[in-house]
Amino acid sequence: MRSKVIIGFILLLVLACRADHVRINVHFDALHGLQREDRVLFENNPAGMVNGYEYRPDGTYAVELKVDKGFSAALTQYSQFRMINDPGRAGHKAVEIVVTRAGGERLPDNASGKGVVARDMLLAKELEAG
């Protein structure tokens, strides 16, 4: 009986810890220096972090974002995920959530989508290259 209570408590604790974030998988053609623990931003506010990434057989990278539940209203079918230069951390990248239209269905935990790279980030990279 006691072991069942302990197992139940551990399971509840694991679920409670997981419930404060929404995980979103965003596919990018390249990482451009994006790293684990880089920030996720919404309206210039820290909204989460890059939890990890994986190279996929189709040649893209699946980037797992861990977004704080408090920003879940920004995760809808009209959300766009843009890789940018982090405005608050020189030399780092970030993923910016941009809501392109009000309303829409909220994205469920572990939803997947296609990310885009901000044009200004690509231009800066081209200027560096010469």
Secondary structure, DSSP 8 states (H G I E B T S, - for coil): -HHHHHHHHHHHHHHHHHTTEEEEEEEES--TT--TT-EEEETTEEEEEEEEEEE-TTS-EEEEEEEEGGGGGG-BTTEEEEEEE-TTSTT-EEEEEEE-SS---B--TTEEEEEEE-HHHHHHHHHHH-
